[in-house]
Amino acid sequence: MDFCHLHTHTEYSLLDGSAKISELIERVKELGMNSLAITDHGVMFGVIDFYKIAMQKGVKPIIGCEVYVAKRTRFDKEKQDSRSYHLVLLAKDNIGYQNLIKLVSISYVEGFYRRPRVDLDVLREYSTGIIALGACLSGPVSRRLLEEGYSSAKQMAIQLNEIFGQDNFYLEIQDHGIKEQKVIIEDTIKISKETNIPVVATNDIHYIRAEDKEAHEILLCIQTGKTMQDEDRMIYEGGQFYLKSGEEMQELFSYIPEAITNATLIADKCNVTFNFNELKLPEFKLENISAIDYLKNLCNNGLIKRYKNITSELTDRLNYEIDIIDKMGFVDYFLITNDFIKYAKERDIPVGPGRGSAAGSIVAYTLEITDIDPIKYNLLFERFLNPERVSMPDIDIDFCYERRSEVIDYVIDKYGEDRVAQIVTFGTMAARAVIRDVGRAINMPYEKNDKIAKMVPTELKMTIDKALQVNSDLKNLYDTDSAVKYLIDMAKKLEGLPRHCSTHAAGVVISKDPIREYVPLYATADVITTQFPMTTLEELGLLKMDFLGLRTLTVIDKAQKLIKKNYGIQIDFGDYNDKEVYKLISSGNTEGIFQLESSGMVQFMKELLPTSLEDIIAGVSLYRPGPMEFIPKYIEGKKNPKNVTYTHPSLYNILKNTYGCIVYQEQVMQIVRELAGYSLGRSDLLRRAMGKKKTDVMLKEREIFLNGDGKDVSGAIKNGIPAEVANKIFDEMVDFAKYAFNKSHAACYAVVAYQTAYLKTHYKLEFMAALMTSVRDNAAKVHHYVDSCKKQNIKVLAPDINKSIGEFKVLGENIIYGLYAIKNVGKSIVENIINEREQNGEYYNLNDFYDRMYHKDLNKKAVESFIYAGAFDCFKGKRSQYIQAYQNISKRVTSDRKNSLSGQQSLFASVDHKIEDDLPDIPEMKKIDLLYFEKQVLGIYISGHPLEDTKIQRYASHNISTLTHDQNDFITIIGLVVNIRQQMTKKGDKMAFITVEDLTATAECVIFPAVYKQFSEINSQEPVIIQGRISDKEDELKVLIHAISNIQPELTLVLNDDLKVPKIRNQLLDIFIRHKGNTRIVVQSIDKSRKYFPNQYNINITDGLLEELSQVIPKECIILP
């Protein structure tokens, strides 16, 4: 039976609706219905996807939203306004859709208070083309029936009918088995009869089938942070919130058949259509000149600036591109992009050389949108903008990540705040994450839930079903453990649902009219975004641009500024042919080099030995899953270019730079053009088809490649290439095209890689300082780059209150730590410290520091952090003394200041900044404690390391950095415990997971109950010695601990077979017994193997002991701790 559900919550009622749009539409078809409405809570996130899928499946889409209505006005935001009414709004036509967009936008931008809210005034203003339904128990009429009585409810119904007009407002009745609903249905029908306002029956759909109820309740627990065992958890009573059949609805409301027929009548009234790909580009306003003439002028001037010798090849290419851009209607697009990039460059905001296929355009190059010469590097315009496939151009721009927002602000100022917005993006419940979420909601023990989640591989596009196929252990648990089966079954129902929305990291949309004419808006406290994601905006013809924040550009900029300050030099990276730069890359010293610092890429570069930017471009393209298999062929071709063979001589010019390998998408386009006569536009269409691996399309294209199409494509055979060879070339293209990379994009990356390598080659101090500044909030990365500095013989100095600035900087031949990188120290404090120091000189001591920083944001936490970081080591005291004394010094300065202000001291009395600090007479804290606190505030050890004592290192069989999964031997590592997570086993025994750090890396270690007692007795701030094996069951490398202890002092006796002589052994044992103590004795053989005497023979080292031992074994065989 046909029926239309008009009150439907999809997956985009975030963490409230579990009905996936595609499955929802399928179910509607199964039940024989022809239409369906989407009415998500307060948002229109999913309406375009809903529309497209419904149209594809032959279901009429009705666009709507269940809005929240403020009890008073949308501007009232007090405690009494926390509860809102609900009202379902449906768009009758495109005017109604426009008004619905405006209402939803206003609810966020103007009315948000706990929820996005409209009010009756704004509903009246934008009511045209909209049908309103009275909604659920929270509807304005229903709520008044329950709380204020019949008369008040009737008056509200009349008011809403006046706002929307007769037959555009319907009283809504629902029956989910909830007592309150049954109570008000009779009165709702009575109001309908008395006012002639029609009534309509709906079901408040939140999930698709009745059996999805439990999964939906779990979803609500995820939303509210509750568990299924919590008595006060949120629940939808009655369990009837699913997509019911027409027959079910007819039976439920058999006593009022017009409520059922009205649903279909409303569906017939609603007819919204969308025109996709109709451009809505903003206009770049000019006076006394057309946009196309202005573009030509800019490009011709840029051509002269970019090229010394203007050839016909250059002018032909430029004119060809301008003509295509003009015909496709994108002139304003290029002018807008040129304008905001020009703004950034004029204000010294670093801009990247380009990104993506836009680098293939000479127009973009002459407009200084990109800095990659497309002619020199043989980049293709059609890969960017294809005249035979109308699609929006896509220019992504990299800016300095610290100043990106300035460019966005400029665009907002220029085109209008109502015409520019950032773009929404959705985080979904992926396989691992949804298992964790569901596990928490059903109260599964953390250890078990964590174990199951980790059984799901971390590959891209991994699903729970795929994980069950590839992981037999997970499948076995699913088949044998009912709790695991329940967890996974519930997780599968929720997998893929949107979990939250956020702002896209880079996307910005610019519109010719106010954006809310086309797109609903979503607002948070600090940013307005579209409610449609990036792909939807492009389909609707809106201009989307990516303003990306690239940290590496900031590093390059800061390094260049340090270089200019230190040497007065403005860096020019030249023509990218510096041999020393390629030597550095080939050496593997690439920490901090853009795109080249991963271990795999380091090895690749060491084998490749690049000598040109083309090698780096190829390297960036090849080092990815898939094309990696061609790396050996490429390297061999570079080493022995004379041995490279080509399937046909016509391929030589296209493939010579990549030694016979098809590495780039552009090469596929060139091959079909040169060999078979394709246009570049059509060649791009073929390249796309090859990438999508469509068999039927490939069969057709093979025939065209071989024999032409009888029109524009001549075919390879007609062009003199034998059929067998042509077929082989086509097969090679298909094989390589699966992985071929966009050369324009790779070239942009390669240029940035070269620039960072250049700086590291010639100005390593400035480069490393800038690099560490860029990661100052990430202690692990700072640690990594400090270690890299050590390898380069660069010393990184502790922060100094008189020498440091906010950022890391070069000091002589060293780098000094930046004050911004100290924990608990705010930016304003640092700026005040530096400003005061620059105006009045260095600080004499802590007393002077406090006095001069009085009322300048200084706080207790910051001072403690400065002390522990070593920033006051330049004064005369010790860190232990300052920790004891700083609060008293602070009180004295505060008192003196107050006395001065109250007149007890002359305001004009000279202040003696040289008064000595009153410090307690105590020793410095132990080295291990000093280092511990240092790491707490810096994230790393800077003045030393607890493990740098070489005597300690002799106990280890391996450094952590050398551990691998395939090591089966018993290992011994020395390290510090930097993190502990204790838990209970099912039997109630204690165990722990710990993170251990040595001088080279960190390792995750597992302490099982049998070893836990040893662990509970150690001092975790002291170095520990760990013996164990590598786990072979986890994705991450873990050490299974067999023994753990603090390192004890040892006396080492270097002996070979001496102990086998009973007389010598007995003599030694007698000596040990006479000198009992706490020092262990270890015997080291000539081959370096070590064995310990039992603890009962531990000794106390004295001169007497050493004298007695020297009478039994040579003195040189006795090694003291």
N, C-alpha and C positions, 0 to 999 in steps of 0.2 A: 504493500500500500504506500502511495506517495504521501509524504509529510515533510515539512521543512522545520528542522531544528534551528531556532533563532537565538539561542543562548548557549554559546559554545566556547569553552576555554581550551585553547591548544597548548602546546609545549611552551608558547611564548608568554603564558601567564606563569612567569618564572617560579619554579619550585612549588607550584600550585596546580597547574594543569599537566597531566602526563600523556595527553593525546597528541601523538606525532601527526603532523598535517597529512603526510602521504598515506599513513595507515587509516586515518580518520576518513579521508575521501574514499579509500577503498571500501571501508565498512559501509559508508553511505550507499555506494553502488550495490554492494551485496544485499542490502536491505530494500532495494528497489526505490530509493528516493532520488530525486532529481536536483535538489538544491540544498544548500547548507550555508549558515552564517558563521562568521568568526567574530567573537566578542570578548577579546582578552581583557583582563583587568587593567584599565587605565592606559593601555599601550596599543600601538598598531604595528609592533615589530614584524609580525608575520604575514601582514595582509597581502603583500605582493607574491610571496611564495604560495600562499593559500590560493590566490587568484589564478596563478599560472598552472598549478597542479590540478585544481578543480576544472579549469577549462580543458586541459589535456585529457582528463578522465570523463568529460562529458557531464560534469556536475556544475550547476549554476552557482557561482560564488556570490555571496552577499556580504558586503564589507561593513563591519561595525566595530563597536567598542563598548565595553561596560565601564562607563566613566564614574568617577566619584563626585558627588555634589555636596558642596559645603552647606551646613545647616544655616549659616548666616551668609556672609559674603566670602569670596575666595581670598580676600585680603585680611580677613580676621584669622589670627593665628595664636589663639590663647588656648588654655587647657580645655575649655568647654567646646572647642572646635575640633577636638581630636577624633571624634566619630563623624563619618560622612555617610550620606545616603549613596545607594547605587542606582544607576539608571542605564538601561541598554539603549544605545543609539545605532540606527542602521541607515546607511546612505541609500536614498531612493535613486539618485542619479549623480552625475559628475559634479553638479553644484553642491549636492549634499555631501559628496566625498570631500570637496574642498572645505566645506564648513566643518566637517568632522575632523579633518586635519588641523584646522585652526583651533577648534575646541580642545583637542588633545594637547596641542602645543601650549596653549594658554594655561592649561591645568598644571603643566610643569613649570613654565617660565614665570607665571604670576601667582598661581594658586597653591603651590606645593607646601603642605604642612602635614608631615607624616605620610601623606599620600598625595598624588597629583589631583587637584580639585578644580572643578568649574563651579559656577553658581547660577542662579536662575536668571540673572541679568545677562550673562554672556550666552546662556542657552537661548534666550529670547533673541539676541542679536544675530546668532548664527543658526537659527532653526530651519531655515529654508532648505528643502530637499532632504530632510531627515525625518525618519519615523522613530519615535521613542516608545520603549516598552517599560512598564513599571518595575521590572527587575525582581529580585529575590526577596527574602525576608528583610533585607537591608534596604529595600526600595523605599522611596519617600512615602508612598501610600501605605505599604505594608507595615512599615515601622510605626507610622502614626496610628494605624489600627491597633497595634500591639501596645503602644505606650501612651497615646493621647486620646484615643477614642474615635468613634465613627465619624462624628461631625468634622473633626480636624482632618481626618483622612480624606473625606469627601471633598473638602475645600481644596486640599492639595491636588487631588485628581482634576478638579475643575481648572485650577491654575495651570497645571501642566498641559491640559487640553487646549487652553487659550494660547499658550506659548507655541505649541507645535501645530495647532489647527485640527479641526475635526477630521477624523480618520487617519491622523498622523500620530496620535497617541493612543496606546493600547494598555489597558490594565492587564497585568501579567499574573497568571496563576500557575503554581507549581505544586507537585505532590511527590516528595521523596520519602514519604513515611514519617515526616517530622510533625510532631504534635502542633506546633505553632502554625504550620502551613494549613493544616486541616481546620484550625480555628478561624483563620481569616478568609478562607475561600468563599464562604457564604456571604460575608459582608462585602467582599470584593465584587461578587456578582451583583449584589444589591446596589452598590454604587454604580455599576455599569448600567443597570436598568433605569436608575433614577436620573442619570446624567447623559444617557445615550452614548457613553464612551465604550467602544467595543472591548472585548476581552480576548486574550490569546493564551493558549496553553504552551508552556515550554518545559524542557527538562534542563536543569543546570549542569551541563556536561563538563566533567573534569577528567574523565578517562573513557576509554572506548568500549570495553566490554565489562560485564558485571564482575567477571573473575579478575579484573585489574584493580579491584577495590583495595586489596592488601598492599600492592605495590604503591598505590597512590597514598595510602596512609604512611608508608615508609618515606615517601617523598615529602610529605608534610613534616615528618620528624626531622628530615634533613634540613628543611627550611627553618624550623623553630629550635633546632639543637636539642630536641627531646629524643627519648628512646621509646620503642613500642611498649615497654613495660611501665612507662610513666603514666600514672592515673590522670594527671592534668594535661596530657598531650592534646594537641589540636586534632579534632576528628570531624568528619562530615557525617552527621547522623543519618541513619536510614539506609546507607549503602546503595543508593539508587542514582548516583551521579554519573551514569554511563549513557552511551548513545542508544537510546531505546528505538525499537522498530515503530513504524507507523501504527501497527496493530496494537502494540503495547500502549501507545499514547491514546489511541482511540478508546481502548478499554478503560484506561485510567480516568478519562474525562468523558465517559459515555453520557453522563447526565447534562453535559453542556457541549453538544457537537459543534456549535459555531466557533468554540475556542480552538478546535482542531482545524476547521476549514479556514479560519482567519489566518492561521500560520502560513498556509499555502497562498492565500490572497496577498499577504504582505510580501512573500517571496516574489510573486508576480509583479508587484509594484517596484521592486528594487532592481535597477539595471545600470550598473556602473561598468564602464569600459576603460581600458588603459591603452594609450598609444606608446609603445616602447620604441626606444632609439630615436625619438624626436628631440633634436638638440635644443638645449635651453642654455646656451653659452652666454656668459655676461659680455657686454660690449665694452671694448677698450676705447674710452672717449677721447676724441681728437678734435682739434679745431683747424679748419681750412685745409684739411688733407684727408684723403680716404685711408682706411686701414691698410689696404693692399699696397698703396703707394708708400705709405710710411714704412711698412715691412720691407719693401724693396730697397728703400733708401738705407735703412739700418743694415740690411744684409750686404749691400754693395760696399758700404763703408767698412763693415766688418771684414769683408773679403780682402780689401786692401790692407787692413791691419794684420790679418792672419797670414797672408801669403806675400812673399817678396815678388814673385813672378806670377802674374795673373794670366793663366793659359785659357784657351777655349774650352778645355776639359773642365776647368773649374767653373767658368761662367755658364756652360751648358748644364752642368750638374746643379748649380744654384738655381738657374731659371726653371729647370725641370721640377725641382722640389717646390719652389714657390708656386708654380702653376698647379701642382697636385694639392698643395695646402689650401690654395684659394678655391679650387673646384670642390674640395671636400668640406669647405666652410669652417676651416680652423685657423684663419688668420688672427682673429682676436685671441685665440688660445696661446699662440706663440708670442704675441705682443704682451699679454698679461704675464706670461712666464719670464720673458726678458725683463719686464719692468721690476718684478720683485727680486729677481737675482741681481739686477743692477743696484737696487736699493741696498741689498745685503753687502755687496762688494764695496760700495761707496762708504759703508760704515764699518769696514774691516770685519764683517761677520764672515768667517771662513765658509766657502762653498766648495763642494766636491767637484771633481773633474767631469762627473756625469754618472749615470747609473742606467743600466738596461739598454734597450734597443735605440733610445734617442741619440746615443752617441754615433749612430750611423747616419745622422743628418748633417749636411753641410750648412743648412739654415740654422740649426741649433748651434753649430760651431761658430758661425759668423756672428750670431747674436750673443755669444759668450754664455749660452745656456750650458754648453758642454765645453770641455777643454781637450778633447781627443780629436785629432785630425782624421776624419773618416777616409780621406783619399790615401794618406800615408799607410793606414792600417787596413785598407781594403774593406771598409765596413759598408753595409748596404742600407740605403734609405728604406727600401720596401720591407725590410725586416721590422722597421719601426711603423711605417705608415703605408699600407697597401692600397693602391688606387682601385684594386679589383675586389677589395673586401672592406666595406665601409664599417669602420669601428673607431671608437674614440681613441685619439692618441694618448699615450701614457708616458709622461715625463716625470720621473721620480727624481727629487733633488735632495742631496745630502747637505746638511748645514752643521756647523758646530753645535754639539748637543747642549752646550750652555746657553747659546744665544738664538736657538731655533725659534723660540717663542716671540722674539722681537720681529721676525719676518712675518709670522702669522698675525701679530698685532698690526703690522703695516697693511697687510691685505685687508684686515677687518676695517681699519680706518679708511682705506681707499674705496672699497666697494660697499661698505655699510655693514653694520653689526647684524642687521637682519638678513643679509645676503651671504654671509660666510658662517660656516659651522664646521666643527670637527665631526668625526664619523663614529658611529657605534660599532662595537664588535662584541661577539658573544663567546664566553668560555663554556665549553660543553662538558658533560659528564663522560669522560673517556674511560676506557676499560679498567685500568688500574684504579683510577680515582673513584669511579662509581662503586667498585667493590669495597673500597675503604669507607665511603659514605654509607652504604647500606649496612656494612658490618657494624659501624658505630650506632646506626639507628636501631638495629636488632639486638644490640648489646653483646655482640660476639667478643670474646676476650681479644685484647689488642694483639697479643703475640700470634694468635691463630689467624686473625684477619690480615695482619701484616704479612705473614707467611704466604697466604693465598694470593694477596695482591702482588707480591713480588714474583709469583709464578707466571704472571702475565708479562710476556716480553715487552720491551720498551720501544719496539720498532714503530715507525710512522704507520698510521691507519690500522693499528692493531685493534682487533675486536675480541670480545670474550669468546665468541664462537671459534675464531681463528686460533686463539690461545688454547682452547680445549683440543684443537686438532694437532697443534705442534708440540704441546707439552703433555706427555703421557702421564707424568706425576699428577698434574692438575686434573686430568681426565679421570685418573684412578680415584682421587679424592672425591671428585664429583659423583662418581658411581658408587662409592662405598660409604661415604659419610653424609648422613641426611642433613646435618646442619650446613655443610658446605654446599650441598645441592640446593637447599633453600636460599642461601646467600646468593649463589650464582644465578638461580632462576629469577630472583627478584631484581638483581643487578642488571640482568639482560633486558628486563622490561623498561628500566630507566636509562640504560646506556644511550648516549648520544643526545639526551635532552640538554637544552641550554641551561646552564647553572646560574650564570650571572652575566650582566652586561657591563662593559667598560668602554673607555675611549680608545679608539684605534691609535696606535703609537705614532702614526704619521699622517693619516688621511685627513684632508681638508676639502670641503665642497664649496664652490663659489657659484652663485646663481645670478641670473640677470634680473630676477624679481625676488621679493622676499621669499626665503626658502620655505616658509610655512604655506606658501601657495602650492607647493609641490610635494612637500615631505613633512610628516609630523616631527616635532622636536622633542628632545629629552634633555632634561637639565639636572646637573648635580650642583653642589655648592659652588664650584669654581669654573664650570665649563658647560656650554650648550652643545649638544651633539644631535645629529639626525637619528631618527628611530630606525632608519633603513641602513643596512650594511653597504659596504663599498660596491659590491657587484650589482645590487639592486639600484643604487644611484646611477651607475653607468647605464643600466638598461633603461632607465627613465630619462636619459639624455642629459644628465647634470654633469658639470665639469668637476671631476675629482682629481686632486693632486696629492702626491705624497711628499710631505715636508719631513724628511727623516733627520733625526739627530744622530750623527756619526761621531763617536768618541774619538776615533783616530784623527779626524780633522782638527779637533781641539788639541790633541797631542802635537800635531804638526805645527799648528799656530803658536802654541805656547813655547815649543822648542825654538821656532824662528824668532820669537820675541826675546827669548833668553840669549840667543846667538847675537842678535842685533845689540842687545844691552852689553854683552860681554866683549864683542869684537867689532861692533859698528858695521856689521855685514848684513846686507839684505840677500837672503838665499834665492838663487835662481837654479832650479833643478836641471836646466839645460835641455839637451836632446835625448836624455835617458840612455846615454851610452857610456857612462862612467864605469871603467873596468873594475875599479876598486869596489864598487857597489856589488857587482856580480860575484866578485871574490868572496865578499862577506856572506852573501846568500848561499854560495856554494859550500862555505865552510860549516854551515849549520848553526851559526851564531845568530839565530833569527828570533829570539825572544823579543816580543813587542813589535815585530814586523807584521803589518797587516796581511792577513790571509796565509802567512807562511810560517806560523809559529807552532802549529800542531806537530806532534812527534812524527806522524806519517809524512806530512809535507816536508819537514826538515830532512828526512831520509831521502825523499824524492828529489829535493833540490841538490842534495849531496851527490846523488847518482847522475842527475841531469847535467849538473855544472852549467847553469844558464849563462849565456853571454850576450843576450839581447832582451829587449822588452817582449819581443815575440815569444821567446821561451817562457817568460813569466805568464804571458797571456795563455799560452798552451797549458802551462802547469796548473793554473787556476781552473782551467776547463776540464783537464783530465783527472784531477784528484777529486773524484766523486764516485759514489757507488755506480757501477756499470762501466764507465769509460776507463776505470783503473786498469782493466785487463789489457788496454792498448798502451799502457805506459812503457812496458819493455820494448815494444816495437818503436815507439817514439824515441826512446833513449838510444836504441841501437841505430836508428836512422840519423840521429844527430852526431853520433860518434863516427859513423861510417856512411856519410851521405851518398858516396859512389855506389853503395850496395842497394840503395833504395830502388825498388821497381814500381812501375806504374802500369795499371791494367791497360791503359791506352795513352799514347803521347799527349793527347789533348788535355789530360789531367795534370800534366807537369806544372803549368803555371798556377793552377788552382791549389795544388797540394804540396808544392815544393817547400813552403815554410813550415809545414807540419810533417815533412818526411814521409809522404805517401799516406798518412792517416787522415781520415775525415774526422776532424775534431769539432768543427763549428757548423752550426745550422746554415750560416751564410755560404759555406762551401757546397752544401747540398743544393742550395738555390743557384749557385754559379754553375755547377755541373750540368743541371738540367737546362740551363739557359744556353751554355756554350755548346753542349753536345746535341741537344734535341730542339733548340729554338724556342724554349719557353720564354715568355715575358717574365720580368722579375716579379711582377705582381702575382702571376700565376704560379711561379716557382715557390713563392711563400705559401700559397694554398697547398701545394704538394708537400712542402716541408711540414706543415701542420698535420696533414693527413697521415704522413709517415709516423709522426710522433704519437698519434692516437691509435695506430696499428689497426685500422679498419680494413679487414681482408677484402671486402667487395670493392672498396674504393681503390685499394692497391692493385687489384687485378685490372681495373679499368685504366689506372694511371700507368701501369707497366705497358699496356698496349699503346697508349698515347706517346709515352717516352720512346718506344721502339719505332712506331709507324706514323706518329703524328695524329692530329684530329681532323685533318682535311680542311682546316681553316687557318688558324694562326700558328699552330705548332707543326713544324716540318717532320720531326722525329729523328732519332739518332741514326737509324739505318740509311735514311735518305741523305744524311750528312756524312756518309762514308764510313760509318762504324759497323763492323760485322755484327750480325744478330747475336752470336754467342758472346761476344765481348760486351755488347750493350746490355744483355741480360745479366752478365756477371757484375757490371757496374751498378745496375739497378739493385741487385741483391746486396752489394756492399753498402749502397746508400741506405737501404732499408735497415740493414744491421747497425750501421753507425748512427742513423738518425734517431734511433731509440734513446741514445745517450748524448747526441751532439749538443753543444752548449752555444749560447748566444755570444758571439765573439765581441759584440759591442759592449756587453756587460762585463765580460772578462777583461777587456782592455781597460775599462774604467778601474776595476779592481787592481789590475797590474800596475797602473800609474800610481795609485795610492800606496801599493806595496813598495814600489821603487822609491817613492819620496821618503817613506819611513826608513827604508834601508839606507838611503843616501845620508839622512840625518844621523843614523846610528854609525855609519862608516866614518863620517868626517867630524861629527860633533856629538860623540857618544854621551858626554856628561849632560849636556843640555837635553838631549833626547830622553835619556833615562829619567832625568828629573821631571820632565813634562809627562812622561809615561806614568810614573808613580803618582803624580798629582791627579792624573785622570782616573785612577783607581783607588783614591785615598779612602773611600768608604768601604772598600773590600779588603780586609786584612789579609786574606789568603793570597790575593793577587799582589798586594804590596810585598808580602813575604817572598813570593815567586820572583819579583823583579829585584828585590834586594839581593837575593841569591844570585840572580843574573849579573848584578853589579859586581859581586865578589868574584865571579868568574872572569870579569873584564878588568879586575884589579882596581875597581872603583870602590872607595870606602864611603859608606852611608853613615853620616854622623847623627847622633841623638839630637833631638830638638834643643834649641838654645834660645832662651827668652830674649837675649840681646842680639842674636844673629839671624834667627829664623824669621821667615815671613809666613804668610798663610800656606803657600804652596811649597813644594820641594824646590830647592834652588841650588845652583852651583856655588861652591865656596872653595876657591882655590882649585885643587885637583880632586876635590871631594864633592859629595852631594849632602846637603843638610836637610834633615827631616822638616816637613812643613807642619805648622801649628794646627792647620785645619784637620790634619789626620789624627790628632789626639782625641780620644773619646771623651765625651762629657764637656767638650769645649765648643761653645757656639761661635758662629761666624762673627757676630757683632763684638764678642769679647776680643777675638783675635784682631779685628780691625781697630778696636780702641787701643789695644796694646801697641800695635805698630804705629798708629798715628801719634800717640803720646811719645813713643821712643824717637820718632823722626823729628818731632818738634822740640823735645827737651833732652835728648841724649839717652844713652844706655842706662839701664837700671843698676843701681849700686848694690842693693841687696833686697831681701824680701820685704823689709820694713819700707824701703824706698818704693818698691813695686806696689805695695798695698796703698801707700799714701797717694801715689800718683794715679792709681786706678780707682780711687774712692768714687762711688756712685757711677761707675762705668760698666755695669752689667756683671762685674766679677762675683763669683759665687763659690761656696765651699767646695763643691764637686770639681769645678774647674781647677782650683788651686791644688787640690789633691792630685788630680791628673797631671798637672804640670810637674809636681814634685816627683811622682812615680815615673814619669816619662824622662826625667833627667833634665828638664828645661831650666831648672834652677841650679844645676851643677856648676854653672859659671860663677856662682857666688861662693862664699867661703865655707859654708856649712855642708853637712852630710844630709842625705835624703831622710835618714832616720830622725835627725834633729828637726828638720823642717816639718815633718809629719807631727812631731810632738809640739812644735812651737807655733805653727802658723795661725791657730785660732786665737792664741794670746796676742800675737802681733796684730791680727785683724781687730781685736777688741781695743787695743791701745790706740791704733790709728783712728778708729771710729770715735773713741772718747775724745782724743785730741781735736778732731774735726768739730765735734759737737761743742766742746769747750770754746773753741775759736769762734764759732757762730753765735754762741750765747754771750760772748763778751768777756768770758773769764780769761781769754788770751787776746792780745791785740790782733786784730785782723791783719795788721801790717807787719806783724812780727815775722822775722825771717824763719822759714822752715828749714830745719837741718836734715836734709835728705841723707846725710852721711852717718846718722845715728846707727850704731851697730845693732845687729839682730841679737836678741837675748835668746841664746840657744842652750838647751840642756847639755850637760857633759855626758853624752852616751856614745857608744861605738856605732859604727855603721851597721845596718842590718846585714844578716848573712847573705852571701852572694846569691844563693838559690832563692831567697825571699825577694831580694832586690830585683832579680830577673823575673820572678813570678809577677810582681806588681807592674813591672815594666810592660810585660806582655798583656796584662789586663787592660792597659790604657792605650797601647800602641798596636796591639794585635800581633806583634812580633817581638822577638828579642833583638835589641839593637846594640847594646853595650857588651854583649857576650852571649853565651849559650850554656845551659847547664851540662850539655854533652860535649862541649868542645875540648874537654880534658882527654888527651889522646890515650891516657891509661884506661879510661872507661871503654873506649872503642874496641879495645883488644878482646873484650868479652863477646862481641857480636860476630856471628858467622855471615850475616848479610846486612846491607843497608836496606831500608824499607823500599827505596826507589828501585831496587834490583829484583824485588819479589815478583814472581809471575805465577799464573795458574798452573803451569806445567811442572812446578817444582814439587817433587814428592818427598824430598829429604826432610829430616828434622831440622828446623831452623832455630837460630838464636838471634833475637834483635834486642837492641838497647834503645830505650826511649823514655819520653815523658807522657804521663796520662793527661790528656787535654780535655777529655769529655767522658762522663760516666753515665750510663743508663741502667739502673738496676731494676729487676723484675722477679716475679715468682713463677715457678713452673706449676704445672697442673697438680703436682704432688705437694706443693707448698714449699719447695726448696728455693733458696735464693740463687740467682745467677746474674750475670751482668754483660752488657756490651760496652766496650770502651774504645776510645780513639787514642792511638799512641803516635807520638811524633818523634822522629829522630832528626838529624841534621839534613836529611835529604827529602823526606816526604812524610805523609801520615798513613796509618793503616787502621782498618776496623778490626777489632779482635773480640772473640767470644770467650767468656769465662763460664764454664759449666759448673753445676753445683759441687762436683767433687773437688774443684780447684778454688771454689769461692772463698773457703776459709783462709787460704794463703793470701788472696787478694784483700780480704777484710783487715789483714794485719799489716799491710804495707802503708807507707807514707806516700800518697799519690802526688805530692809536690816534689818528691825526690826521684831521680832516674830509676827506672825499673829494668830488670832483665827478664825477658820473656822467652820461653821455649815452647815450641808447638809446631803445627803443620798448617799448610794452606788448605782451605776448604775448596772442594771441587764441585760444590752444589749450588753456589750462588752466582748471580751475574756479576756482583761486585766482589773484588778480592777480599777475603777475610782470613785472619789467622785464628785457628782454633788453639787456645792456650792449654798446654799441659802443665806448665809450672810458671809462677810469677813471683818475683821478690824484689826488694830493694837491693842495690849493689852493696855488698859488704866489703870492707878492706881485706886485702889478700896478701899473703906472702907467697911468692912464686919461687919454686925450686926447679931449676932446669936440670933434669936427670934423664938418663937413657935406660940402661939395664941395671943401674946401681941398686934399685929397690928390690931387684930379684935376689940380691945377695942378702941372706938372712941377717948377718951381723950388722950391716949398714942400716937395714930397715929397723931392726930392734933398737939400735942406738938412737935413731931419729925419733922413734916413738917414745923412748924414755925422756928425751929432751922436751918433746911436746908436752908430756904429762907434767913435767916439773915447771913449765911456764904457761899454765892454763890462762886463757883469755877469750876475746871475742873475734880475733882475726882468723879467717879461714886460711887453710894451706892448700895450694894447688900445685900439682906436679905437671910440668910442661916438658914433653919429649922433644928431641931434636927436630922431629917433623912438625912441631908446633901444636900437636894434639895436647889436650889438657884434661886432667882428672883431679877431682877433689878428695881430700881426706875427709872422713866422717867428722861431723860437727863436734864430737867428743874430744877431738884432738885440736880444737881451736886454741890459739895461743895469744900471749901478751908479748908484744915486741919490745925487748929491752936489749941493752948492750950485752948483758950476760947471755941472753938467748943467742945472739948473733955470734958471740965468741965461741959458744959450745958448738953451734952448727958448722962454723968454719974449721973446726977440728975434725969434722966427719966428711964434709964435701967442700970443694973449692969455693972461695969467696965470690968469684965471678958467676957462680951458679945460683947465688942467693939474690933475688930481686925484690926490693922493698916496695910496698904499696905506693 
